[in-house]
Amino acid sequence: MAALAFIAADPERLGRFLAATGIGPADIRIAAREPLFLAGVIGHIASDEKLLVSFADEIGVPPSDIDRARKALAGPDWERDAP
């Protein structure tokens, strides 16, 4: 939930998130109950290095921990998605 709060705290970040995901503001509360949605929020943050570093700094963890949290929510990458 910290990732979603981080996105929602800034209107510009929230606007980019809504545009990228296509989710409407009214649907966020319902979607936030789903682990895969939260994994997507973390994935969105991780896709932008500046955003990732800012979020990691705000919550006081190394950026690498953010990806571990995404994997914990979503499960491991599919083989075709692995580097």
A tleap script that builds the chain and sets N, CA, C and O, in Angstrom:
source leaprc.protein.ff14SB
mol = sequence {
  NMET ALA ALA LEU ALA PHE ILE ALA ALA ASP
  PRO GLU ARG LEU GLY ARG PHE LEU ALA ALA
  THR GLY ILE GLY PRO ALA ASP ILE ARG ILE
  ALA ALA ARG GLU PRO LEU PHE LEU ALA GLY
  VAL ILE GLY HIE ILE ALA SER ASP GLU LYS
  LEU LEU VAL SER PHE ALA ASP GLU ILE GLY
  VAL PRO PRO SER ASP ILE ASP ARG ALA ARG
  LYS ALA LEU ALA GLY PRO ASP TRP GLU ARG
  ASP ALA CPRO
}
set mol.1.N position { 0.808 -1.188 0.000 }
set mol.1.CA position { 0.000 0.000 0.000 }
set mol.1.C position { 0.855 1.256 0.000 }
set mol.1.O position { 0.396 2.307 -0.448 }
set mol.2.N position { 2.085 1.175 0.490 }
set mol.2.CA position { 2.955 2.345 0.506 }
set mol.2.C position { 3.228 2.828 -0.908 }
set mol.2.O position { 3.333 4.031 -1.149 }
set mol.3.N position { 3.344 1.892 -1.843 }
set mol.3.CA position { 3.604 2.270 -3.239 }
set mol.3.C position { 2.428 3.042 -3.817 }
set mol.3.O position { 2.625 4.034 -4.519 }
set mol.4.N position { 1.230 2.607 -3.536 }
set mol.4.CA position { 0.045 3.302 -4.023 }
set mol.4.C position { -0.088 4.669 -3.369 }
set mol.4.O position { -0.437 5.641 -4.038 }
set mol.5.N position { 0.183 4.756 -2.077 }
set mol.5.CA position { 0.142 6.043 -1.377 }
set mol.5.C position { 1.178 6.996 -1.957 }
set mol.5.O position { 0.916 8.192 -2.089 }
set mol.6.N position { 2.340 6.481 -2.301 }
set mol.6.CA position { 3.396 7.292 -2.911 }
set mol.6.C position { 2.929 7.856 -4.247 }
set mol.6.O position { 3.123 9.039 -4.524 }
set mol.7.N position { 2.320 7.023 -5.067 }
set mol.7.CA position { 1.805 7.468 -6.369 }
set mol.7.C position { 0.705 8.516 -6.160 }
set mol.7.O position { 0.703 9.561 -6.810 }
set mol.8.N position { -0.210 8.232 -5.265 }
set mol.8.CA position { -1.378 9.102 -5.060 }
set mol.8.C position { -1.025 10.436 -4.408 }
set mol.8.O position { -1.791 11.394 -4.517 }
set mol.9.N position { 0.113 10.514 -3.737 }
set mol.9.CA position { 0.486 11.732 -3.020 }
set mol.9.C position { 0.858 12.890 -3.942 }
set mol.9.O position { 0.894 14.044 -3.514 }
set mol.10.N position { 1.129 12.584 -5.187 }
set mol.10.CA position { 1.549 13.627 -6.131 }
set mol.10.C position { 0.635 13.577 -7.351 }
set mol.10.O position { 0.573 12.549 -8.026 }
set mol.11.N position { -0.076 14.664 -7.650 }
set mol.11.CA position { -1.012 14.654 -8.779 }
set mol.11.C position { -0.366 14.290 -10.122 }
set mol.11.O position { -0.993 13.637 -10.955 }
set mol.12.N position { 0.871 14.708 -10.327 }
set mol.12.CA position { 1.557 14.373 -11.587 }
set mol.12.C position { 1.846 12.880 -11.671 }
set mol.12.O position { 1.613 12.250 -12.702 }
set mol.13.N position { 2.354 12.322 -10.576 }
set mol.13.CA position { 2.618 10.868 -10.554 }
set mol.13.C position { 1.320 10.099 -10.738 }
set mol.13.O position { 1.275 9.126 -11.491 }
set mol.14.N position { 0.261 10.530 -10.054 }
set mol.14.CA position { -1.018 9.846 -10.162 }
set mol.14.C position { -1.559 9.932 -11.583 }
set mol.14.O position { -2.071 8.944 -12.111 }
set mol.15.N position { -1.454 11.087 -12.198 }
set mol.15.CA position { -1.915 11.248 -13.577 }
set mol.15.C position { -1.182 10.334 -14.538 }
set mol.15.O position { -1.796 9.718 -15.409 }
set mol.16.N position { 0.134 10.244 -14.383 }
set mol.16.CA position { 0.913 9.341 -15.257 }
set mol.16.C position { 0.522 7.891 -15.029 }
set mol.16.O position { 0.420 7.112 -15.976 }
set mol.17.N position { 0.301 7.529 -13.765 }
set mol.17.CA position { -0.098 6.158 -13.444 }
set mol.17.C position { -1.453 5.829 -14.056 }
set mol.17.O position { -1.616 4.777 -14.675 }
set mol.18.N position { -2.411 6.710 -13.890 }
set mol.18.CA position { -3.744 6.478 -14.450 }
set mol.18.C position { -3.686 6.374 -15.968 }
set mol.18.O position { -4.343 5.517 -16.560 }
set mol.19.N position { -2.903 7.245 -16.598 }
set mol.19.CA position { -2.777 7.209 -18.062 }
set mol.19.C position { -2.104 5.920 -18.524 }
set mol.19.O position { -2.509 5.330 -19.525 }
set mol.20.N position { -1.087 5.489 -17.802 }
set mol.20.CA position { -0.347 4.281 -18.205 }
set mol.20.C position { -1.162 3.009 -18.004 }
set mol.20.O position { -1.048 2.066 -18.787 }
set mol.21.N position { -1.978 2.980 -16.965 }
set mol.21.CA position { -2.708 1.759 -16.643 }
set mol.21.C position { -4.116 1.721 -17.214 }
set mol.21.O position { -4.678 0.647 -17.429 }
set mol.22.N position { -4.681 2.893 -17.457 }
set mol.22.CA position { -6.046 2.952 -17.951 }
set mol.22.C position { -7.101 2.771 -16.869 }
set mol.22.O position { -8.296 2.736 -17.162 }
set mol.23.N position { -6.666 2.658 -15.632 }
set mol.23.CA position { -7.631 2.511 -14.536 }
set mol.23.C position { -8.190 3.892 -14.191 }
set mol.23.O position { -7.491 4.901 -14.282 }
set mol.24.N position { -9.433 3.915 -13.803 }
set mol.24.CA position { -10.055 5.161 -13.400 }
set mol.24.C position { -9.873 5.420 -11.919 }
set mol.24.O position { -9.726 4.479 -11.139 }
set mol.25.N position { -9.880 6.684 -11.519 }
set mol.25.CA position { -9.700 7.009 -10.100 }
set mol.25.C position { -10.710 6.305 -9.186 }
set mol.25.O position { -10.367 5.925 -8.066 }
set mol.26.N position { -11.917 6.134 -9.640 }
set mol.26.CA position { -12.946 5.492 -8.820 }
set mol.26.C position { -12.690 3.998 -8.611 }
set mol.26.O position { -13.201 3.405 -7.661 }
set mol.27.N position { -11.908 3.401 -9.489 }
set mol.27.CA position { -11.656 1.954 -9.417 }
set mol.27.C position { -10.431 1.586 -8.586 }
set mol.27.O position { -10.211 0.410 -8.296 }
set mol.28.N position { -9.640 2.571 -8.205 }
set mol.28.CA position { -8.383 2.279 -7.516 }
set mol.28.C position { -8.618 1.600 -6.172 }
set mol.28.O position { -7.923 0.637 -5.846 }
set mol.29.N position { -9.566 2.070 -5.397 }
set mol.29.CA position { -9.795 1.473 -4.066 }
set mol.29.C position { -10.163 0.004 -4.150 }
set mol.29.O position { -9.706 -0.802 -3.339 }
set mol.30.N position { -10.975 -0.343 -5.111 }
set mol.30.CA position { -11.359 -1.749 -5.290 }
set mol.30.C position { -10.154 -2.560 -5.757 }
set mol.30.O position { -9.876 -3.637 -5.228 }
set mol.31.N position { -9.442 -2.034 -6.750 }
set mol.31.CA position { -8.284 -2.742 -7.298 }
set mol.31.C position { -7.176 -2.903 -6.267 }
set mol.31.O position { -6.437 -3.887 -6.300 }
set mol.32.N position { -7.056 -1.945 -5.351 }
set mol.32.CA position { -5.972 -1.981 -4.362 }
set mol.32.C position { -6.069 -3.184 -3.423 }
set mol.32.O position { -5.105 -3.506 -2.729 }
set mol.33.N position { -7.196 -3.831 -3.397 }
set mol.33.CA position { -7.348 -5.038 -2.568 }
set mol.33.C position { -6.696 -6.264 -3.197 }
set mol.33.O position { -6.541 -7.296 -2.544 }
set mol.34.N position { -6.322 -6.149 -4.449 }
set mol.34.CA position { -5.761 -7.285 -5.192 }
set mol.34.C position { -4.237 -7.250 -5.203 }
set mol.34.O position { -3.654 -6.248 -5.615 }
set mol.35.N position { -3.575 -8.328 -4.758 }
set mol.35.CA position { -2.109 -8.349 -4.765 }
set mol.35.C position { -1.493 -8.078 -6.139 }
set mol.35.O position { -0.456 -7.421 -6.233 }
set mol.36.N position { -2.119 -8.575 -7.197 }
set mol.36.CA position { -1.537 -8.349 -8.522 }
set mol.36.C position { -1.628 -6.888 -8.938 }
set mol.36.O position { -0.758 -6.402 -9.661 }
set mol.37.N position { -2.656 -6.181 -8.499 }
set mol.37.CA position { -2.722 -4.751 -8.782 }
set mol.37.C position { -1.583 -4.033 -8.074 }
set mol.37.O position { -0.919 -3.179 -8.661 }
set mol.38.N position { -1.358 -4.383 -6.807 }
set mol.38.CA position { -0.266 -3.755 -6.066 }
set mol.38.C position { 1.085 -4.101 -6.680 }
set mol.38.O position { 1.997 -3.274 -6.685 }
set mol.39.N position { 1.215 -5.311 -7.193 }
set mol.39.CA position { 2.445 -5.673 -7.905 }
set mol.39.C position { 2.607 -4.796 -9.136 }
set mol.39.O position { 3.720 -4.396 -9.478 }
set mol.40.N position { 1.494 -4.496 -9.806 }
set mol.40.CA position { 1.536 -3.608 -10.962 }
set mol.40.C position { 1.926 -2.192 -10.592 }
set mol.40.O position { 2.631 -1.521 -11.346 }
set mol.41.N position { 1.471 -1.732 -9.430 }
set mol.41.CA position { 1.855 -0.397 -8.953 }
set mol.41.C position { 3.363 -0.363 -8.734 }
set mol.41.O position { 4.038 0.580 -9.147 }
set mol.42.N position { 3.878 -1.383 -8.091 }
set mol.42.CA position { 5.322 -1.459 -7.856 }
set mol.42.C position { 6.064 -1.575 -9.180 }
set mol.42.O position { 7.113 -0.955 -9.358 }
set mol.43.N position { 5.532 -2.359 -10.109 }
set mol.43.CA position { 6.146 -2.472 -11.430 }
set mol.43.C position { 6.183 -1.140 -12.150 }
set mol.43.O position { 7.164 -0.819 -12.822 }
set mol.44.N position { 5.123 -0.364 -12.014 }
set mol.44.CA position { 5.080 0.971 -12.614 }
set mol.44.C position { 6.182 1.848 -12.015 }
set mol.44.O position { 6.888 2.544 -12.746 }
set mol.45.N position { 6.326 1.815 -10.727 }
set mol.45.CA position { 7.378 2.594 -10.068 }
set mol.45.C position { 8.751 2.125 -10.529 }
set mol.45.O position { 9.626 2.939 -10.822 }
set mol.46.N position { 8.934 0.819 -10.592 }
set mol.46.CA position { 10.239 0.262 -10.968 }
set mol.46.C position { 10.605 0.531 -12.422 }
set mol.46.O position { 11.776 0.451 -12.793 }
set mol.47.N position { 9.612 0.848 -13.248 }
set mol.47.CA position { 9.895 1.083 -14.668 }
set mol.47.C position { 10.527 2.453 -14.922 }
set mol.47.O position { 10.972 2.733 -16.035 }
set mol.48.N position { 10.568 3.293 -13.912 }
set mol.48.CA position { 11.154 4.635 -14.030 }
set mol.48.C position { 12.191 4.783 -12.919 }
set mol.48.O position { 11.838 4.878 -11.743 }
set mol.49.N position { 13.462 4.802 -13.291 }
set mol.49.CA position { 14.532 4.783 -12.289 }
set mol.49.C position { 14.437 5.952 -11.311 }
set mol.49.O position { 14.652 5.774 -10.112 }
set mol.50.N position { 14.121 7.127 -11.806 }
set mol.50.CA position { 14.007 8.291 -10.923 }
set mol.50.C position { 12.871 8.088 -9.907 }
set mol.50.O position { 13.021 8.391 -8.723 }
set mol.51.N position { 11.757 7.581 -10.384 }
set mol.51.CA position { 10.618 7.297 -9.512 }
set mol.51.C position { 10.967 6.208 -8.507 }
set mol.51.O position { 10.621 6.307 -7.329 }
set mol.52.N position { 11.650 5.176 -8.971 }
set mol.52.CA position { 12.061 4.068 -8.109 }
set mol.52.C position { 12.963 4.559 -6.983 }
set mol.52.O position { 12.745 4.222 -5.820 }
set mol.53.N position { 13.959 5.343 -7.320 }
set mol.53.CA position { 14.898 5.843 -6.315 }
set mol.53.C position { 14.178 6.759 -5.329 }
set mol.53.O position { 14.428 6.700 -4.125 }
set mol.54.N position { 13.296 7.595 -5.836 }
set mol.54.CA position { 12.538 8.493 -4.966 }
set mol.54.C position { 11.671 7.707 -3.990 }
set mol.54.O position { 11.629 8.025 -2.802 }
set mol.55.N position { 10.980 6.685 -4.483 }
set mol.55.CA position { 10.132 5.846 -3.625 }
set mol.55.C position { 10.981 5.097 -2.605 }
set mol.55.O position { 10.640 5.061 -1.422 }
set mol.56.N position { 12.069 4.508 -3.045 }
set mol.56.CA position { 12.945 3.762 -2.132 }
set mol.56.C position { 13.476 4.679 -1.035 }
set mol.56.O position { 13.522 4.295 0.134 }
set mol.57.N position { 13.875 5.886 -1.412 }
set mol.57.CA position { 14.351 6.845 -0.411 }
set mol.57.C position { 13.245 7.196 0.581 }
set mol.57.O position { 13.485 7.280 1.786 }
set mol.58.N position { 12.041 7.399 0.068 }
set mol.58.CA position { 10.922 7.790 0.937 }
set mol.58.C position { 10.590 6.731 1.976 }
set mol.58.O position { 10.263 7.056 3.117 }
set mol.59.N position { 10.673 5.464 1.583 }
set mol.59.CA position { 10.327 4.407 2.540 }
set mol.59.C position { 11.559 3.822 3.234 }
set mol.59.O position { 11.435 2.938 4.081 }
set mol.60.N position { 12.745 4.317 2.875 }
set mol.60.CA position { 13.962 3.921 3.567 }
set mol.60.C position { 14.465 2.523 3.289 }
set mol.60.O position { 14.955 1.836 4.186 }
set mol.61.N position { 14.341 2.098 2.025 }
set mol.61.CA position { 14.856 0.778 1.639 }
set mol.61.C position { 15.715 0.924 0.386 }
set mol.61.O position { 15.574 1.904 -0.346 }
set mol.62.N position { 16.600 -0.033 0.130 }
set mol.62.CA position { 17.340 -0.006 -1.124 }
set mol.62.C position { 16.395 -0.277 -2.300 }
set mol.62.O position { 15.434 -1.033 -2.154 }
set mol.63.N position { 16.654 0.329 -3.454 }
set mol.63.CA position { 15.804 0.080 -4.624 }
set mol.63.C position { 15.634 -1.398 -4.959 }
set mol.63.O position { 14.580 -1.797 -5.454 }
set mol.64.N position { 16.645 -2.212 -4.700 }
set mol.64.CA position { 16.541 -3.646 -5.007 }
set mol.64.C position { 15.433 -4.327 -4.193 }
set mol.64.O position { 14.872 -5.332 -4.630 }
set mol.65.N position { 15.121 -3.789 -3.027 }
set mol.65.CA position { 14.044 -4.366 -2.219 }
set mol.65.C position { 12.678 -4.172 -2.858 }
set mol.65.O position { 11.752 -4.944 -2.608 }
set mol.66.N position { 12.556 -3.139 -3.683 }
set mol.66.CA position { 11.278 -2.853 -4.339 }
set mol.66.C position { 10.931 -3.995 -5.294 }
set mol.66.O position { 9.782 -4.435 -5.336 }
set mol.67.N position { 11.903 -4.476 -6.056 }
set mol.67.CA position { 11.632 -5.581 -6.979 }
set mol.67.C position { 11.328 -6.863 -6.219 }
set mol.67.O position { 10.496 -7.658 -6.656 }
set mol.68.N position { 11.980 -7.070 -5.105 }
set mol.68.CA position { 11.668 -8.254 -4.287 }
set mol.68.C position { 10.228 -8.191 -3.791 }
set mol.68.O position { 9.552 -9.217 -3.724 }
set mol.69.N position { 9.757 -7.007 -3.445 }
set mol.69.CA position { 8.358 -6.861 -3.013 }
set mol.69.C position { 7.410 -7.159 -4.168 }
set mol.69.O position { 6.384 -7.812 -3.975 }
set mol.70.N position { 7.742 -6.690 -5.355 }
set mol.70.CA position { 6.898 -6.968 -6.533 }
set mol.70.C position { 6.818 -8.465 -6.772 }
set mol.70.O position { 5.734 -8.994 -7.018 }
set mol.71.N position { 7.936 -9.146 -6.705 }
set mol.71.CA position { 7.960 -10.592 -6.930 }
set mol.71.C position { 7.193 -11.344 -5.848 }
set mol.71.O position { 6.562 -12.364 -6.124 }
set mol.72.N position { 7.247 -10.845 -4.631 }
set mol.72.CA position { 6.503 -11.488 -3.547 }
set mol.72.C position { 5.002 -11.399 -3.799 }
set mol.72.O position { 4.259 -12.328 -3.481 }
set mol.73.N position { 4.559 -10.289 -4.365 }
set mol.73.CA position { 3.131 -10.118 -4.656 }
set mol.73.C position { 2.697 -10.847 -5.922 }
set mol.73.O position { 1.624 -11.449 -5.965 }
set mol.74.N position { 3.541 -10.788 -6.955 }
set mol.74.CA position { 3.154 -11.311 -8.265 }
set mol.74.C position { 3.706 -12.698 -8.563 }
set mol.74.O position { 3.238 -13.364 -9.487 }
set mol.75.N position { 4.673 -13.132 -7.809 }
set mol.75.CA position { 5.329 -14.395 -8.110 }
set mol.75.C position { 6.525 -14.142 -9.021 }
set mol.75.O position { 6.708 -13.028 -9.510 }
set mol.76.N position { 7.329 -15.158 -9.248 }
set mol.76.CA position { 8.519 -14.972 -10.074 }
set mol.76.C position { 8.161 -14.636 -11.521 }
set mol.76.O position { 7.060 -14.912 -11.997 }
set mol.77.N position { 9.135 -14.030 -12.199 }
set mol.77.CA position { 8.955 -13.716 -13.625 }
set mol.77.C position { 8.762 -14.996 -14.411 }
set mol.77.O position { 9.306 -16.048 -14.072 }
set mol.78.N position { 7.970 -14.882 -15.474 }
set mol.78.CA position { 7.869 -16.001 -16.390 }
set mol.78.C position { 9.215 -16.144 -17.095 }
set mol.78.O position { 9.971 -15.183 -17.234 }
set mol.79.N position { 9.487 -17.351 -17.527 }
set mol.79.CA position { 10.766 -17.591 -18.195 }
set mol.79.C position { 10.957 -16.644 -19.375 }
set mol.79.O position { 12.060 -16.141 -19.589 }
set mol.80.N position { 9.908 -16.398 -20.135 }
set mol.80.CA position { 10.039 -15.510 -21.303 }
set mol.80.C position { 10.277 -14.075 -20.900 }
set mol.80.O position { 10.753 -13.286 -21.716 }
set mol.81.N position { 9.955 -13.696 -19.635 }
set mol.81.CA position { 10.162 -12.344 -19.151 }
set mol.81.C position { 11.514 -12.167 -18.486 }
set mol.81.O position { 11.954 -11.039 -18.264 }
set mol.82.N position { 12.172 -13.257 -18.170 }
set mol.82.CA position { 13.441 -13.170 -17.464 }
set mol.82.C position { 14.519 -12.647 -18.417 }
set mol.82.O position { 14.503 -12.920 -19.617 }
set mol.83.N position { 15.462 -11.879 -17.837 }
set mol.83.CA position { 16.551 -11.333 -18.685 }
set mol.83.C position { 17.464 -12.394 -19.215 }
set mol.83.O position { 18.415 -12.087 -19.935 }
savepdb mol mol.pdb
quit
